[in-house]
Amino acid sequence: MTVTLIPASVKLAELERIWRDQVAVKLDPSARAGVEAAHAMVRKAADGEDAVYGVNTGFGKLASVKIAPEDTETLQRNLILSHCCGVGEPLDTPTTRLMMALKLLSLGRGASGVRWELIELIEGMLAKGVTPVVPSQGSVGASGDLAPLAHMAAVMIGAGEALYKDQVLAGGEALAKAGLTPVVLGPKEGLALINGTQFSTACALVGLFSAWRNAASSIVTSSLSTDAIMGSTAPLVDEIHTLRGHPGQINVARAMRELMDGSEIRESHREGDTRVQDPYCIRCQPQVTGAAMDLLRFAGQTLEIEANAVTDNPLVLKEDGRIVSGGNFHAEPVAFAADQIALAVAEIGAIAQRRVALMVDPTLSHDLPPFLTPEPGLNSGLMIAEVTTAALMSENKHLANPCSTDSTPTSANQEDHVSMAAHGARRLARMNANLANILGVELICAAQGVEFRSPLKTSPGLLNVLKSVRADIPTVKEDRYMAPDLAKAAELVTEGTIVAAAKLSGFVVGEDA
């Protein structure tokens, strides 16, 4: 399956599909004329006498060094090889492929000056499954994601390393086995490939997609937790939330009302309940998760714009007949978006952890047994599962500290303010994994708690969720080796299983509340 993209008009849902399904991608042929017109301008500039940055000059602090026309190919090749300075664990394959698709979108706008041949090679690599090995550390998120993108470009010129059919091969060998031919870079083409925010943006988008699914899952787990502790649904009344007006809050409250509708457990304590109000982790779930989802939507708007943007330098302004240096490679918008996503992820986990703590505490759980075990004392039940959620919540709080406010000068002070978008975006994968584990533990605890309310039943929607849990995770009747259960519960969250079981609708990333 190949997805055809029209530059400047791609939506978040399409980008999520590219990431999740690892589909092949190509640009709409209508983009070709603009790409080739821009390349013709660059070619002319390379043969001219006027200095044009990155076309017939050195780079960065060396921009004042003029390069002879006969050295153009060497200049661009040297640029790629010298910038392959990434370190650390390789970026995962789905995110690397998304990064490559974003580079296609940027080049396809016809402002970068590359040949269509480069675009065809990236398309071919995506179609044939040639994935560059891209070390995940080394970008400061300004002057583009230079090191990561250089490792991608290295494979395109037959250097570097690539994954092909589960084997890491030399870049040229991987291309040859896939029936592809390396390119010899022309004027500005190396610079166009490594200038840009595609690494940071791809990582931030993956963080967004994962955070959105976690947020939707938290609506399900919080509803189940509310029934497990026999919480009130009065705080979900629509008028409360419309009076405040935040769309995320209104949406979450509505979804929780629908999910909990028809619960025998809820109906059993409408009268005579001595508790006046539930703790905030139950009562304020729409306010907290709703606010987080509004923040994710805002970050999504930024990232959708960035995914369609031209972010290399210099840019070819075809209408004016000019090639102009600018600073679109500075990833400050991506850094801000990543910080916003991090805040949302941390807060969804913080309130979920308090619900777990509530359910295992017999003084707060409204008559549930200590640590949700039938024989407390002999069994520890879910005692340490709760401790694990506390550890993960605390870790996410630390990771949520802003990256965008941390700048340091690089490149002999030519690049004297940088965004730090790259590691700000990369940390989101770790944070989302932590959050999925917190929600997985909550899912296990809430399922256990609801079962302790038998013969009363939860709502039809939440019974479907309970059924999906019990298909893989048995009731915890006595202590057992718990790690596999926690891993499976996190998978039910990350794979969207419990959201599907609950038939939760109206929560699509990129769509308005």
Beta strands, then each sheet from edge to edge (+ up, - down):
strand 1: 2-5
strand 2: 24-27
strand 3: 87-90
strand 4: 131-132
strand 5: 135-137
strand 6: 161-164
strand 7: 167-170
strand 8: 315-317
strand 9: 322-324
sheet 1: 1+ 2+
sheet 2: 3+ 5-
sheet 3: 4+ 6- 7+
sheet 4: 8+ 9-
end
